[in-house]
């Protein structure tokens, strides 16, 4: 064991990128896929006025959306080709106002199973290069057969 991270399968990256590109809501928000690794996915969302609520913070709906997608796509990295993922349940804690230049959602698999996968997502508000944790999600994702690359 060398301590080196596992090599990322290019087919896995393509599978996640293709699925992400089909999500019109991500495009509407302005979110982009930043990184794909086995068991992890990172999504970035530039902060802009059209995403903010009345106090000037990014709306919890937008924060939840990128967290859900990050957790779901992380879960999808653990699935075989031909399988998809649907979120069955999630809980989100909003820990601090989502402000700054950009939000970053980091999804990670906690435990992957044949039918259910538990994943988490941390959402960081980025300002001037500094990151502040603003939300944390736990999600239960359900495997669906015959739905290539689906992560909802």
N, C-alpha and C positions, 0 to 999 in steps of 0.2 A: 504494500500500500504506500503510495507516494504522497498522499495528502493533497494531490491535485484534484480540482473539481472534475466531475465526470464530463466527457465530451458531449456536446449537444448535437443530437441527431438533426441534420438539416431538414429531413422530412417532417420532423415534429415542429420545427419553426415555421415551415411553409404551411402546415396544417393549421396552426394557431393564427398565423397572419391572414390566411384565406378566410377563416371563419370570422375573425375580427373585422375584416374589410366588408363583410356582409351586414354588419350591425349599423344600420343607418342612424340609430340614436347616438352612437359613439361619435359619428361624423357631425351630427347636429350639435353636440356638446363641444366638439373640437378636441376630443380625447384621441390619444395616439398610443399605440403599443410601443413600449420602449425596450423591453427585454423579455426573452423567453428562455427558461432553463428547466431541466427536469424538476417538477414540483414547485416551480416559481414562475410568476409572471408579474411584470411591472407595467403600469399604465400611467401616463402623464396627462394632465388636464391644465391648460393655461387658464389662469383666472381672468375673467372678463366680466364686465358689468351685466351682461345678459344672463349670467349664471347666479347672480347675487340676489339675496332676499332684501327686505326693507332696511336692515341695519348695515348692509354693505358686505356681509359675509357670504361665502358661497353657500347656496341653498343645500340643506341636508339631502334633498332628493338627488342632486348632482354628486354629492359626496358618496351617498349610498350606491349610486349607479356605478361609479368607477370601482368602488370596493367590491361590489357584487361581481362585476366582470373580471376583476383581478383574481378573486377567489375561484370563480368558475373556470377561468382559463388555466389557473394553476392545477385545478382538479383534472381538467381535460388532458394535461400533460402526462397524467398517470394512467390514462385509458388507452386501450388498444385501438389500432386503426379500425374505423367502422363504427366506433361507439361515440356517443355524445354525452353531454352533461346538462342537466336542468337543476336549477336551485330549487330545493324543496322547502328550505327554511333558512332565515338568517336573523341575526340579532346584531344591531350596531350600537356602539356607545360613541356618542359625540363628546369628545373630551376637551376641545378648545375650538374657538372660532376658526373657520377655514378661511384664511386670508393669505395674502402674499402674491407672488408672481405665478406660482404654479402649484398644483397638487400632484402628489405621487402616491399611487396605490400599489402596494406590494402584497400580492397574493401568494400564500404558501400552503402546501398540502400538509396536514397534520397526520392523517391516516387515510390511506386509499384502500377501498374494499371493492368487491365485485359489484355491489349494488349501491352502497352509500360511501361517500367520501366526505370527510370533515376537512374543511379548509379555513384559513384565517386571512384577513386582509388588514393591513395597517395603512392609514392614509396620513401622509405628511404634508403640511403646508410648508412650501419652500419660499424663502425670502432672503435675498442677498447671499444665496448659497447655504444659508442655515436652514436646517429641517426641524420642524416641530410637529410632534404627533398630535393630530387633531381628531382622529377617529379610529376605532378598532371594531372589526366585524368577525363573527364566527358564522360559518355557513355549512349547511348540510346539503350536499349535491347528490343527485340521483343519476346513476348511469342509465342511458337509454341506448338500446341496440339499434343498429341500422340507421343512425342519424349522424353520419360522418361530420366531425368537427363542430357539432352544435355545442354552444355554451351559452345558456340563457340564465 
